[in-house]
Amino acid sequence: HEQWCGQEYGEEDEHWEVRYISEAKGFGVVALRDMPAGFMIIVDGELHKDNFMDHPAASSLAPEDGTLEDKYSTNALTSQMGESVICPRISRINHHCDPNAFQCSVGGKRATVIFAERDIAKGEEVLIAYQQHNDVSNGIEVDGEVCR
């Protein structure tokens, strides 16, 4: 927490909220005020598999009727350290091939940050690309066309 004190970043229920989006998407994150490009929207702690199972948010994640193992594998992100982690609030952000936000794992701090990639208007859903365009770990350069 000390690393983020004094820096402006989004707060739940002030800058953004988790809201039901649709039957197809489930829940998502929606901007409660205009956020400029570069704005630090969410700072979320990273949970590893061993401490995820006991976290209060674990049972609320998708799939609704899934086991905790299903929920972990569905919602896990890859950290900068190459580890599989869950960020309970960030897990609510939906995917889009042309996202308005991006994620950045903060190595050694056990945190992932979501930044606005472009201006995000009040009422707009915050969206990230689950496969980053510059991630060539699978040997495929991912652009919008490949994503679709």
N, C-alpha and C positions, 0 to 999 in steps of 0.2 A: 504494500500500500504506500509506503514512504516514497517509492520511485515516482508515483503518479500525483502525489500531493502538490498543489500549486500549479499543476498543469490543467488546462481546460480540456475536459473530456465529457462525453455524454453520460447522463444519469438516467437510469430507468425511471419511467413515469414523469420525467421532466423533458428529456430530449427524444425518447423513444419508448415504445411499449411492445410487449408481446401481445398479439391479437390473432384471433381466428381469421384466416384468410379465405379458405374455401375447402370443400370436401376433398378435392384433389391434392391441395397443398397442406392442409392442416393449419397449424399456427405459423406465424411469421413475425418479423420485427418491422414496425411501422414508425416513421418519423413523426414526432409530435410538434416539431418546429423545423423551419428551414435550417439545413446544415450545409455549410460551404465545402467545396472540394478541399480535401486535406484534413477535415475535422476528424478528431479521434472520437468515434461514436461509442465504442464499447471496449472496456478493458476487462477481460475475464480470466479467471484462474484456470489452470489446466489440471485436470484430474486424470490420473493413470488408472488402469483397470483395477488395481488393488484397492484404491480409495474411492472409486466411482460407485461401487455396489452399495456402499453405506451412505452415500450422499442423498439428502432429501429430494433432490431434483430427478434422481435416477428413474423412479417409477413413472414420472410424468412425461418422459420423452417418448417419441415414436419408435417402433410401432406400438400402438395403444395396448394391444393384447400380447405383445411380445415378451419374451423372457428378458432378464437384465442383460444377458449375453447378446441377444438380438438388438437391444437398445444401444449397447456399447458399439457393436459393429456398424449399426446404421448411422450413428451420430459422431463417430470418432473422426478427428482431424489428424493430420500429420504435423507434428511440431517441427520447429527449425532444427531440433536435435535428432529428427528422424523417428521420433517416438509416436505411437498412437495415443492420443489424449482426447478427453471430452472437456469441452467448455460449455457448461450448462446453459448459459444465456445465448451464446453464439450458436449453439446447436439448433436454435429456433429460426435462424436465418435461412431462407430458401435460396435455391440455385437459380441462376440465369446466365445464359451464354454471353450476354452483354450487360455485365453487372454494374451497379452504381457504387459499389464498395469493394474493398479487398482486405484480406487478412494478413497479418504479419505476426509470426511467433517471436516472442522476445526470449532468445536463448539465455538459459541460466536463471531466468526470473519466473519460470513456470506460469507464464501469462501469454495470451494471444490478444492482439489488438485488431479492431476493425476500424478502418479509415474510410472516409467518403472519397471515392475515386473521382467523382464529379459532384456538382451541387445536387443536393437531395431536397426536394420540396416537402413541406408539411403535408402529411397524409400519404406520402409515397412509401412503398415497401422498400426496405433495405435488402439488397440482393448481392450475393457473392457468387463467383464461379468456384464450384467445388474442386475442379481441376484448374490450377492456375495456368494462365497462358504461357508463362515462361518456365513451367515445370516440364522438363524433358526427361524425367526419371524413368519413364516407360519407353523412351526412345522415339516418341512421337511429339513433334512440335504442335501444340494445341492452339488453334486460333478459333475464332467464332464459328467458322464453317465446320471444322472438325468437331467442335463442341455440339453443334446442332445435329 
